[in-house]
Amino acid sequence: MKQKRLFVLLVLTALTICSIAQEKEKRFGFELSSGASLATNKLSESTLKPGLGFEGIFHYRFLEHTGVYAGWGWNRFGADESFAGNDVCFEETGYVFGLQYKHTFGDSPVQYYLRAGGLYNHIETENSDGEIINDSGHGLGFQLAGGIDIPIGETWSFTPGIKFNSLSRESDFDGKAKILNHNYLSLRVGFLKRF
């Protein structure tokens, strides 16, 4: 009987130590990033000017180096001349989700990260007055990203990186269907809070 109690006590002690150790390993995080966006192709024969965007994503690490992420993003590109008229803007907004791999550089606390995920976004076209003149509706695309995670405290990190987004949507403009293949690179600077 004493052996059973001792065994139960040892198991409970081991579980307590493991749970305390896991509490020190922050598994959740929230990241805000912003920066320039550069189109890599024409949007249905329209040349887009460099744009600006931001993204907010939640992270959850379920293995030592692997986790999932999900969030919301916005990117805006202007065009002096386009199939939708002069002085218009194209805004891509929606949701992002995927897998993330993170690993240190040797013994350094600095980590690199790689992400591969999906988008569920739409493209809105705005005239020079800021009015929405067209909405493509939401659809699936993909995102690839990479960067570095530089700790700046116990729970904060600086996270510069680069992202590639690709989204293809079909939309009607003046009764004519247009295929909008929107591909662009985003140069981002962000901050991550782990909790």
C-alpha positions, 0 to 999 in steps of 0.5 A: 500500500505504501508503494502505491502511495509513493508511486502516485506521489512520484507521478504527481510530482513529475506531472507538476514539474512538467507542467511548470516547465511547459508554462515557461515555454510560451506556445501562443503569440500575436504578431502585427506587421506592416510594410511595402507591397510590390506587385509582381505582375499586371492586374488584368493588364493594369500596372499597379503602383507600389502599395502598403499593407498590414497583417495581424496573426495569432500563432500556436506552437504545437511541436518544438519547431512547428505551429499553426497561424491564422489572422487577417490582412489588408493590402492596397495598391494604386493605379493611375490608369486601369481597366476600371478607370483612372486613379483607382485603388485595388484593396485585397483583404481577408484571412490567412492561415497555415503552418509555420516552422521556426528554428534557431541559428545555432546557439543564438536566440535568433530564429528563422521562420518559414510559413506556407498557408492559404488565403481567403481574400477578396479584391475591392476596387475603389474610385478616386472618391474612395467609393467601392465600385467592384468587389470580387467576392472571397476566394482561396489563394496561397501565401509563402513567407520567411523571415527572422525572429529577434528576441527583444525581451522575454516575451517580445520579438522583432520579426522582419520578413518577406511574404508572397501572396497569390490570389486569382478572382473573377469579377464583372466590370461593366458587364465584362468578366475580368480575371484578376490574378493578383501576385505580390511581394510584401516586405514586412516589419513586425512585432510578436508578443508571446504568451 
